[in-house]
Amino acid sequence: FIVLYAGTAYFFSNKMARLVILLGPVASALGGVLLGVAADQLLVRPVARLGSRILRLPSPPATGAAEATAAEGAEEEEKEEDRSGKDASASAKERRKKGGKGGAKAEAALGEAWSHARALGALAMEGVELVYANPVSCLLRIALGAYAVYWCVPRGREFYDYSHQLAEGLSQPQIMFKAKTYNGQEVMVDDYREAYWWLRDKTPEDARVMAWWDYGYQITGIGERTTIADGNTWNHEHIATLGLILSGNEQKAHSIARHLADYVLVWAGGGGDDLAKSPHMARIGNSVFRDICPGDPTCSKFGFYQGGQPTPMMEECLLYKLTMHGQRGIAANESLFQHVFTSRYGKVRIFKVRRVSLKSKKWVADPANRRCDAPGSWYCVGQYPPALAPLIARRKNFAQLEDFNTKRSSEDEAYDKEYHERMSGRKGPSDGPGGGGGSKGRPGLWYLGCVGAEALLGEERTYSGGADGSTLAEARAFAKEAGSRYVALARSGMDGHAFAIPALPQGWKAGSLDDAGCSTPCLDFQAYGCGCADGLCAATG
């Protein structure tokens, strides 16, 4: 059973990264079996055998077959041979009646060959046991086992400490956190709960909120309002439609959003806001609506140039206007999206969609237009209003790697291949954001180590995205602006994730990891590693 479980879990984990959790129990069980067998064969049995020789006690079993039960096994074997002999003689008589002398000779030859094979097997096993039980062999096994313990114990302690650090980091509440202002004052950032409660208290109960899918469950659970998308992202085409709206210009986005939502919520103010995630929104949208970034699966022109200047495509999109509303002279078109709320520290902004299509809203709310799994079922996938039929007809269903029950076309394979080649830096336009070759000189940064999770960087980290996460020059400038001495990078193609850290977290161990992902070259200094994130980690193995 455990082998079947391991094979099944491995198969599905290869299809979808989230399902790797299925491997946890069986990996622990098989790991325990391996450690038990190793301890038994390298320490327990050889020590017991040498001890019995020294004390002149009866020797323990040399292998898995217990010598103590050898006589009993032999007796059982003789009984079995007697039974099989009787059965064989009876069947032989029957065959002789049918096959004559030829059948009897063939049967005798087969029986003789089988006897010889068993004798040779027994002789070989006896020889192996003599070598395996030899005192010199026992001493070598004990030495190997002692070295294995010496090698594993410190690494086991390191793994234990790492697991507890990671568990502690992941157990922190994600909806609020402590931060320091530029003057060093420590504050509790409660913007997200504040925004969700504003939705709950200030919007109609039938209000529909459009936001990137990351916050869907929070909007539903805390804000008690219907969200357009949530963490159940199996419907890739629906998430892509959301990406199309957010990455499009205001007029185009409003023409779609007015049929789907009453409000639009965006995360702003840095620290993993929607602008940091914007490249993914455009890429997901482009996988279904190929006219978002024609001929470029990575949407390299949807982002920021070095220095933080947005590209023309980014500057015109709805997401940029809503996220940057009220800053640097940027403002959303209030005739399309009316600003109604900004949280205390500017982490969340909410806009009301103007001129909402009441016809589409009523059509979607009508139970007769719901597509349910069964009459009266709680599971209803719903339908888009008829006004969006031309848009939905344009969608090209994209077979993801996770869709293991769907056959992928050659076009899907080609698109996916080009995407990963561009994300890994092996292929890409030189005129895109952050494009170009490497830089000469030194970056003014020194490598300290590589970790496998954001949570290990400490609670005082400050986030930035885009070119800050893929180029050392931008990362250094970002850390300097944030007043931090350290900076961590995780490259993801032409952009990435960066974290400014004022001080190394307690218990920091340099070089905690050392794999291909850690040594992914930076865009501007190819001799330096910038780490990896998202699809680039999968590409490096």
C-alpha positions as CSV (number, residue, x, y, z in Angstrom):
1,F,0.0,0.0,0.0
2,I,2.7,2.5,1.0
3,V,4.5,2.0,-2.3
4,L,1.3,2.5,-4.2
5,Y,0.6,5.6,-2.1
6,A,4.1,7.0,-2.8
7,G,3.8,6.5,-6.6
8,T,0.3,8.2,-6.7
9,A,1.4,11.1,-4.6
10,Y,4.5,11.6,-6.6
11,F,2.6,11.6,-9.9
12,F,0.1,14.3,-8.8
13,S,2.8,16.4,-7.0
14,N,4.6,16.5,-10.4
15,K,1.4,17.9,-12.0
16,M,0.7,20.6,-9.4
17,A,3.1,22.1,-6.9
18,R,0.4,22.6,-4.3
19,L,-0.2,18.9,-4.2
20,V,3.3,18.2,-2.9
21,I,1.7,18.2,0.5
22,L,0.4,14.8,-0.4
23,L,4.0,13.5,-0.3
24,G,4.5,14.5,3.4
25,P,3.0,11.5,5.2
26,V,4.4,8.9,2.8
27,A,7.8,10.6,2.7
28,S,8.0,10.5,6.5
29,A,7.0,6.9,6.6
30,L,9.4,5.8,3.9
31,G,12.1,7.9,5.5
32,G,11.5,6.1,8.8
33,V,11.7,2.7,7.1
34,L,15.0,3.7,5.4
35,L,16.5,4.9,8.7
36,G,15.3,1.7,10.5
37,V,16.8,-0.6,7.9
38,A,20.1,1.4,7.9
39,A,20.3,1.3,11.7
40,D,19.5,-2.4,11.8
41,Q,22.0,-3.4,9.2
42,L,24.9,-1.0,10.0
43,L,24.7,-1.0,13.8
44,V,22.3,-3.3,15.6
45,R,23.0,-6.6,13.8
46,P,26.8,-6.3,13.5
47,V,27.2,-5.1,17.1
48,A,25.0,-8.0,18.3
49,R,27.0,-10.5,16.2
50,L,30.4,-9.3,17.5
51,G,29.1,-9.3,21.0
52,S,27.9,-12.8,20.7
53,R,31.4,-13.8,19.4
54,I,33.1,-12.1,22.3
55,L,30.8,-13.6,24.9
56,R,30.5,-16.9,23.0
57,L,26.8,-16.7,22.9
58,P,24.6,-18.1,20.1
59,S,24.9,-15.9,17.1
60,P,21.9,-13.7,16.1
61,P,20.4,-14.1,12.7
62,A,22.8,-12.9,10.0
63,T,20.1,-11.7,7.6
64,G,16.4,-11.2,7.5
65,A,15.9,-15.1,7.5
66,A,16.2,-16.1,11.2
67,E,18.6,-19.0,11.8
68,A,16.6,-19.9,14.9
69,T,13.7,-20.9,12.8
70,A,15.8,-22.7,10.2
71,A,15.0,-26.2,11.5
72,E,11.3,-25.4,11.6
73,G,11.5,-24.0,8.1
74,A,13.2,-27.1,6.9
75,E,10.5,-29.3,8.4
76,E,7.8,-27.2,6.9
77,E,9.7,-27.4,3.5
78,E,9.8,-31.2,3.7
79,K,6.1,-31.3,4.4
80,E,5.4,-29.0,1.5
81,E,7.7,-31.1,-0.7
82,D,5.8,-34.2,0.3
83,R,2.5,-32.5,-0.5
84,S,3.8,-31.1,-3.7
85,G,5.4,-34.4,-4.6
86,K,2.1,-36.2,-4.2
87,D,0.3,-33.6,-6.2
88,A,3.1,-33.7,-8.8
89,S,3.0,-37.5,-9.1
90,A,-0.8,-37.4,-9.5
91,S,-0.6,-34.7,-12.1
92,A,2.4,-36.5,-13.8
93,K,0.3,-39.7,-14.1
94,E,-2.5,-37.6,-15.6
95,R,-0.1,-36.0,-18.1
96,R,1.6,-39.3,-18.9
97,K,-1.8,-40.7,-19.9
98,K,-2.3,-37.7,-22.2
99,G,1.2,-36.9,-23.4
100,G,3.0,-40.3,-23.2
101,K,6.8,-40.7,-22.8
102,G,7.6,-37.2,-24.3
103,G,5.7,-35.4,-21.6
104,A,7.3,-37.5,-18.8
105,K,10.8,-36.7,-20.0
106,A,10.1,-33.0,-20.3
107,E,8.7,-32.9,-16.8
108,A,11.7,-34.8,-15.4
109,A,14.1,-32.3,-17.1
110,L,12.2,-29.4,-15.7
111,G,12.2,-30.8,-12.2
112,E,15.9,-31.4,-12.4
113,A,16.6,-27.9,-13.6
114,W,14.6,-26.4,-10.8
115,S,16.4,-28.5,-8.2
116,H,19.8,-27.3,-9.5
117,A,18.6,-23.7,-9.5
118,R,17.5,-24.0,-5.9
119,A,20.8,-25.6,-4.9
120,L,22.8,-22.9,-6.5
121,G,20.7,-20.2,-4.9
122,A,21.1,-21.7,-1.5
123,L,24.9,-22.0,-2.1
124,A,25.1,-18.3,-3.1
125,M,23.1,-17.2,-0.1
126,E,25.3,-19.2,2.2
127,G,28.4,-17.5,0.7
128,V,26.9,-14.1,1.1
129,E,26.0,-14.8,4.7
130,L,29.6,-16.0,5.5
131,V,31.0,-12.7,4.1
132,Y,28.2,-10.6,5.6
133,A,28.7,-12.1,9.1
134,N,32.5,-12.0,9.0
135,P,34.0,-10.0,11.9
136,V,35.8,-7.7,9.5
137,S,32.6,-7.0,7.6
138,C,30.8,-6.3,10.9
139,L,33.5,-3.8,11.9
140,L,33.3,-2.0,8.5
141,R,29.5,-1.8,8.8
142,I,29.8,-0.4,12.3
143,A,32.3,2.2,11.1
144,L,30.0,3.2,8.3
145,G,27.1,3.4,10.6
146,A,29.0,5.6,13.1
147,Y,30.1,7.9,10.3
148,A,26.5,8.1,9.1
149,V,25.4,9.1,12.6
150,Y,28.2,11.7,12.8
151,W,27.2,13.2,9.5
152,C,23.4,13.1,10.1
153,V,23.1,14.5,13.6
154,P,24.2,18.1,13.0
155,R,22.2,18.2,9.8
156,G,19.2,16.8,11.6
157,R,19.5,19.6,14.2
158,E,19.8,22.2,11.4
159,F,16.7,20.8,9.7
160,Y,14.8,20.8,13.0
161,D,15.8,24.4,13.7
162,Y,15.0,25.5,10.2
163,S,11.5,23.8,10.3
164,H,10.7,25.6,13.6
165,Q,11.9,28.9,12.3
166,L,9.8,28.5,9.1
167,A,6.7,27.3,11.2
168,E,7.0,30.4,13.4
169,G,7.3,32.7,10.4
170,L,4.3,31.2,8.7
171,S,2.2,31.3,11.8
172,Q,2.3,35.0,12.1
173,P,-1.0,36.7,11.2
174,Q,-0.9,37.9,7.6
175,I,-3.7,40.4,7.8
176,M,-1.9,42.8,10.2
177,F,1.8,43.2,11.0
178,K,4.2,45.5,12.8
179,A,6.3,48.0,10.8
180,K,8.5,51.0,11.3
181,T,7.9,54.4,9.9
182,Y,10.7,56.4,8.3
183,N,11.3,58.1,11.7
184,G,11.8,54.8,13.4
185,Q,8.4,54.7,15.1
186,E,6.9,51.2,15.4
187,V,3.3,50.9,14.3
188,M,0.7,48.2,13.8
189,V,-0.5,48.1,10.2
190,D,-4.1,47.2,10.3
191,D,-5.1,48.5,6.8
192,Y,-6.4,45.2,5.4
193,R,-8.9,44.5,8.2
194,E,-9.9,48.2,8.1
195,A,-10.6,48.0,4.4
196,Y,-12.6,44.7,4.6
197,W,-14.7,46.1,7.5
198,W,-15.4,49.3,5.4
199,L,-16.8,47.0,2.7
200,R,-18.9,45.2,5.3
201,D,-20.3,48.4,6.8
202,K,-20.4,50.9,3.9
203,T,-21.5,48.9,0.9
204,P,-24.9,47.2,0.0
205,E,-25.2,43.5,0.9
206,D,-25.4,42.5,-2.8
207,A,-22.3,44.5,-3.7
208,R,-19.7,42.6,-5.8
209,V,-16.0,43.4,-5.3
210,M,-13.4,42.9,-8.0
211,A,-9.8,42.3,-6.7
212,W,-7.0,40.0,-7.6
213,W,-7.7,36.5,-6.5
214,D,-5.2,36.5,-3.6
215,Y,-7.6,38.5,-1.4
216,G,-10.9,36.8,-2.4
217,Y,-11.3,34.7,0.7
218,Q,-10.6,37.6,2.9
219,I,-13.1,39.8,1.2
220,T,-15.7,37.0,1.5
221,G,-14.9,36.0,5.1
222,I,-14.1,39.3,6.7
223,G,-15.8,41.8,4.4
224,E,-18.8,39.6,3.9
225,R,-19.2,40.6,0.3
226,T,-19.2,38.6,-3.0
227,T,-15.8,38.6,-4.7
228,I,-15.2,38.1,-8.4
229,A,-12.3,35.7,-7.8
230,D,-10.7,33.8,-4.9
231,G,-8.0,31.3,-4.1
232,N,-9.9,28.5,-6.0
233,T,-8.0,29.3,-9.2
234,W,-8.8,26.1,-11.2
235,N,-10.8,28.3,-13.6
236,H,-7.7,29.7,-15.4
237,E,-9.7,31.4,-18.0
238,H,-11.7,33.4,-15.4
239,I,-8.6,34.6,-13.7
240,A,-7.2,35.5,-17.1
241,T,-10.3,37.7,-17.7
242,L,-9.6,39.5,-14.4
243,G,-6.0,40.0,-15.6
244,L,-7.3,41.4,-18.9
245,I,-9.3,44.0,-17.0
246,L,-6.6,45.1,-14.6
247,S,-3.9,45.3,-17.3
248,G,-6.0,47.1,-19.8
249,N,-6.6,50.9,-20.1
250,E,-9.4,52.5,-18.1
251,Q,-11.9,52.7,-20.9
252,K,-11.5,49.2,-22.0
253,A,-11.4,47.9,-18.4
254,H,-14.6,49.8,-17.4
255,S,-16.5,48.4,-20.4
256,I,-16.0,44.9,-19.0
257,A,-16.0,45.7,-15.2
258,R,-19.4,47.4,-15.3
259,H,-21.0,44.1,-16.1
260,L,-19.2,42.2,-13.3
261,A,-18.6,44.3,-10.3
262,D,-19.7,47.3,-8.2
263,Y,-16.4,48.0,-6.5
264,V,-12.7,47.5,-7.3
265,L,-10.2,46.9,-4.4
266,V,-6.4,47.1,-4.9
267,W,-3.5,46.7,-2.6
268,A,-1.1,49.6,-2.8
269,G,1.8,51.2,-0.8
270,G,4.5,48.6,-1.5
271,G,5.1,45.6,0.6
272,G,3.8,43.0,-1.9
273,D,1.1,45.3,-3.4
274,D,-0.7,44.8,-6.7
275,L,2.0,46.6,-8.7
276,A,4.5,44.0,-7.6
277,K,2.2,41.3,-8.8
278,S,1.2,43.1,-12.0
279,P,3.5,41.2,-14.4
280,H,1.8,37.9,-13.4
281,M,-1.6,39.5,-14.0
282,A,-0.7,40.4,-17.5
283,R,1.0,37.1,-18.2
284,I,-2.0,35.1,-17.0
285,G,-4.3,37.3,-19.0
286,N,-2.2,36.9,-22.1
287,S,-2.3,33.1,-21.9
288,V,-6.0,33.3,-22.8
289,F,-6.3,36.7,-24.5
290,R,-3.2,36.7,-26.7
291,D,-3.7,40.3,-27.8
292,I,-2.6,41.7,-24.4
293,C,1.1,41.2,-25.2
294,P,1.2,39.9,-28.8
295,G,4.1,37.6,-29.4
296,D,5.5,37.9,-25.9
297,P,4.2,35.4,-23.3
298,T,6.1,37.1,-20.5
299,C,4.6,40.6,-21.2
300,S,8.1,42.1,-20.8
301,K,6.9,45.5,-21.8
302,F,4.3,45.6,-19.0
303,G,6.4,46.7,-16.0
304,F,9.0,49.2,-15.0
305,Y,12.3,50.4,-16.3
306,Q,15.3,50.6,-14.1
307,G,14.7,53.6,-11.8
308,G,11.0,52.8,-11.3
309,Q,9.7,54.6,-14.4
310,P,6.7,52.7,-15.7
311,T,6.6,51.5,-19.3
312,P,3.9,53.1,-21.6
313,M,1.8,49.9,-21.3
314,M,2.0,50.0,-17.5
315,E,1.3,53.7,-17.3
316,E,-1.9,53.4,-19.2
317,C,-3.4,50.4,-17.4
318,L,-6.2,50.5,-14.9
319,L,-4.2,48.8,-12.1
320,Y,-1.5,51.5,-12.2
321,K,-4.0,54.3,-12.1
322,L,-5.9,52.8,-9.2
323,T,-2.8,51.8,-7.2
324,M,-1.0,55.2,-7.7
325,H,-4.1,57.3,-7.3
326,G,-3.3,60.6,-5.6
327,Q,0.5,60.2,-6.0
328,R,2.9,61.9,-8.4
329,G,0.0,63.6,-10.1
330,I,-1.6,60.3,-11.1
331,A,-5.4,60.0,-10.7
332,A,-8.0,57.5,-11.8
333,N,-10.8,58.7,-14.1
334,E,-13.5,59.5,-11.5
335,S,-16.2,59.3,-14.1
336,L,-15.4,55.6,-14.5
337,F,-13.9,54.6,-11.1
338,Q,-14.8,56.8,-8.2
339,H,-12.3,56.8,-5.3
340,V,-14.3,56.0,-2.0
341,F,-11.7,54.7,0.5
342,T,-8.0,54.7,1.3
343,S,-6.7,52.9,4.4
344,R,-4.7,54.7,7.1
345,Y,-1.3,53.8,5.7
346,G,-2.3,53.6,2.1
347,K,-2.1,49.9,1.8
348,V,-5.6,49.4,0.4
349,R,-7.7,51.6,-2.0
350,I,-11.3,51.0,-3.0
351,F,-13.1,52.5,-6.0
352,K,-16.7,52.4,-6.9
353,V,-17.5,51.4,-10.5
354,R,-19.6,54.1,-12.1
355,R,-22.5,53.3,-14.5
356,V,-22.8,49.7,-13.4
357,S,-25.0,47.7,-15.8
358,L,-28.1,46.9,-13.7
359,K,-29.4,44.7,-16.5
360,S,-26.3,42.4,-16.3
361,K,-26.4,42.5,-12.5
362,K,-30.0,41.3,-12.4
363,W,-29.4,38.7,-15.0
364,V,-26.5,37.2,-13.0
365,A,-28.5,37.3,-9.8
366,D,-31.4,35.4,-11.3
367,P,-31.4,31.8,-10.1
368,A,-32.7,30.7,-13.5
369,N,-29.4,31.8,-15.1
370,R,-27.2,29.8,-12.7
371,R,-25.5,26.6,-13.9
372,C,-25.5,24.2,-11.0
373,D,-24.0,20.8,-10.5
374,A,-27.5,19.5,-9.8
375,P,-30.9,21.1,-9.2
376,G,-30.8,22.8,-5.8
377,S,-27.0,22.1,-5.5
378,W,-24.8,24.5,-3.6
379,Y,-22.1,24.2,-6.3
380,C,-23.0,26.6,-9.1
381,V,-20.3,27.8,-11.5
382,G,-22.5,30.6,-12.8
383,Q,-22.4,32.3,-16.2
384,Y,-21.3,35.6,-17.6
385,P,-24.0,38.1,-18.6
386,P,-25.0,38.1,-22.3
387,A,-23.3,41.5,-22.7
388,L,-19.9,39.9,-22.3
389,A,-20.6,37.1,-24.8
390,P,-18.3,38.6,-27.6
391,L,-15.5,38.9,-25.1
392,I,-15.9,35.4,-23.8
393,A,-15.9,34.1,-27.4
394,R,-12.5,35.6,-27.9
395,R,-10.9,33.5,-25.1
396,K,-8.6,30.7,-26.0
397,N,-8.8,28.0,-23.3
398,F,-5.3,27.4,-22.0
399,A,-4.3,23.9,-21.0
400,Q,-2.1,24.4,-17.9
401,L,0.5,21.9,-16.7
402,E,-1.9,21.1,-13.8
403,D,-4.6,20.1,-16.2
404,F,-3.5,16.5,-16.3
405,N,-6.9,15.3,-17.5
406,T,-6.8,17.6,-20.6
407,K,-4.7,16.9,-23.7
408,R,-2.4,19.8,-24.5
409,S,-2.2,21.0,-28.1
410,S,1.1,21.7,-29.9
411,E,0.3,25.4,-29.7
412,D,0.0,25.2,-25.9
413,E,3.3,23.3,-25.7
414,A,5.0,25.9,-27.9
415,Y,3.6,28.8,-25.9
416,D,4.6,27.2,-22.6
417,K,8.1,26.4,-23.9
418,E,8.7,30.0,-25.1
419,Y,7.3,31.4,-21.8
420,H,9.8,29.4,-19.7
421,E,12.7,30.2,-22.1
422,R,12.0,33.9,-21.7
423,M,11.5,33.6,-17.9
424,S,14.8,31.8,-17.5
425,G,16.6,34.6,-19.5
426,R,17.6,32.3,-22.3
427,K,15.4,34.2,-24.7
428,G,13.8,37.7,-24.6
429,P,13.6,41.1,-26.2
430,S,16.5,43.4,-25.5
431,D,14.3,46.4,-25.4
432,G,12.1,45.2,-22.6
433,P,12.2,46.5,-19.0
434,G,15.4,45.4,-17.4
435,G,16.7,44.0,-20.7
436,G,20.2,44.1,-22.0
437,G,23.4,42.4,-21.1
438,G,25.5,42.4,-18.0
439,S,27.3,45.3,-16.3
440,K,31.0,45.7,-15.7
441,G,32.5,46.6,-12.3
442,R,31.3,45.6,-8.9
443,P,27.8,45.9,-7.5
444,G,28.8,47.2,-4.1
445,L,27.1,44.2,-2.4
446,W,28.6,41.1,-0.7
447,Y,27.0,37.7,-0.7
448,L,26.0,36.3,2.7
449,G,23.9,33.3,2.0
450,C,20.7,31.8,0.5
451,V,17.5,30.9,2.3
452,G,14.4,29.0,1.1
453,A,11.5,31.1,2.4
454,E,10.6,34.7,2.7
455,A,9.6,34.2,6.4
456,L,13.2,33.5,7.3
457,L,14.2,37.1,6.5
458,G,12.6,38.4,9.6
459,E,9.6,40.5,10.4
460,E,11.3,43.9,9.7
461,R,11.7,43.3,6.0
462,T,10.4,45.8,3.4
463,Y,9.2,44.5,0.1
464,S,9.7,45.8,-3.5
465,G,9.2,44.2,-6.9
466,G,10.0,44.6,-10.5
467,A,13.6,45.3,-11.5
468,D,14.6,45.6,-7.8
469,G,14.3,41.8,-7.6
470,S,16.5,41.0,-10.6
471,T,19.2,43.6,-10.8
472,L,21.8,44.2,-8.0
473,A,22.1,47.9,-8.8
474,E,18.3,48.5,-8.4
475,A,18.3,46.3,-5.2
476,R,21.1,48.3,-3.7
477,A,19.4,51.6,-4.4
478,F,16.1,50.2,-2.9
479,A,17.9,49.1,0.3
480,K,19.6,52.4,0.6
481,E,16.3,54.3,0.2
482,A,14.7,52.1,2.8
483,G,17.6,52.7,5.2
484,S,18.5,49.1,5.4
485,R,21.9,47.5,5.4
486,Y,20.9,44.2,3.8
487,V,18.8,43.2,0.8
488,A,17.5,39.8,-0.4
489,L,16.6,39.1,-4.0
490,A,14.5,36.4,-5.7
491,R,14.7,36.8,-9.5
492,S,11.7,35.7,-11.7
493,G,12.8,36.3,-15.3
494,M,13.1,40.0,-16.2
495,D,11.8,41.1,-12.7
496,G,11.6,39.6,-9.3
497,H,11.1,40.2,-5.5
498,A,13.4,42.3,-3.2
499,F,13.4,42.6,0.5
500,A,15.2,45.4,2.4
501,I,16.3,44.1,5.8
502,P,17.6,46.5,8.5
503,A,19.4,43.7,10.5
504,L,19.9,40.0,10.0
505,P,17.3,37.9,11.9
506,Q,18.3,36.2,15.1
507,G,19.8,32.8,14.5
508,W,20.8,33.6,10.9
509,K,23.1,31.0,9.3
510,A,25.0,32.0,6.2
511,G,24.6,29.7,3.3
512,S,21.6,27.7,4.6
513,L,20.9,26.6,1.0
514,D,23.2,25.8,-1.9
515,D,21.4,24.7,-5.1
516,A,20.9,25.8,-8.7
517,G,18.1,28.3,-7.7
518,C,20.5,30.2,-5.4
519,S,23.0,30.8,-8.2
520,T,20.6,32.1,-10.8
521,P,22.6,35.1,-12.3
522,C,21.4,38.6,-11.9
523,L,20.5,40.6,-15.0
524,D,23.1,43.3,-14.6
525,F,26.0,41.3,-12.9
526,Q,26.0,37.8,-14.4
527,A,28.8,36.6,-12.0
528,Y,26.5,37.2,-9.0
529,G,23.5,35.0,-8.0
530,C,20.1,36.7,-7.5
531,G,18.2,33.6,-6.3
532,C,14.9,32.6,-7.9
533,A,11.2,32.8,-7.5
534,D,8.0,31.4,-9.1
535,G,8.5,29.7,-12.5
536,L,12.2,30.3,-12.6
537,C,12.8,28.1,-9.6
538,A,11.0,25.2,-11.4
539,A,13.1,25.9,-14.5
540,T,16.4,25.6,-12.5
541,G,15.2,22.4,-10.8
